[in-house]
């Protein structure tokens, strides 16, 4: 009599993350998805029923995911497998911004393992099987936007910029990409001359965005027109106070 040997194997793969489901259609961000595929094969000598993957979810550069893994969908084969037969399942994971912040730009930064399970003809759960592992990469998408405004300090109240009055230029810089950026700088030309970094003042972090754990935007040197580290989703204001010159007044 041949001793029963219920045995399953699982081969897992991960598709590239989408870019079309999040807020920004050009990069992977919160709301985008990763589709995982699981192929389970009956390598034993008895029929196994109730076959399904067991998956606790992916990690992102070693950190546990904070998104959600959808239900398993049987896309090929059957959940009851005779010896030698296989079944294919898929499940879709929806990313959070923290997931993206943790792993964007890191090769194979998304990792996930899953194991197969099922019951043998005596309705006993089969022994634990080795997991199948898959990795994928969230591509780095560095993006910046800038909004510039000017506010006149109209000291004499005549509604025009006079010599000696001050125009406050505000540069609002937003990291709209999915990776942190360093040395984010303002480059602006006034009266045909590139402004020196020393003229900028009042660098202010407006919002640090949805941060991954343990990360924050920071500025090593104040008032130099450069923000040292701007995390994904963060917004910073940088100011330049310009005093109207006689030449500018003559040319208006």
Secondary structure, DSSP 8 states (H G I E B T S, - for coil): -------EEEEEEE----SSSSS-TTS--TT-EEEEEEEEEE-SSS-BEEEEEEE---EETTEE--SEE---EEEES-SSB-TT-EEEEEEEEE--HHHHHHHTTSTT-EEEEEEEEEE-TTS-B------EEEEE-------EEEEEEEEEE-TT-SSS--TT-EEEEEEEEEE-SSS-EEEEE---EETTEE--GGGEEEEEEEE--S--TT---B-SSSSSSEEEEE-TT-EEEEEEEEE--HHHHHH-
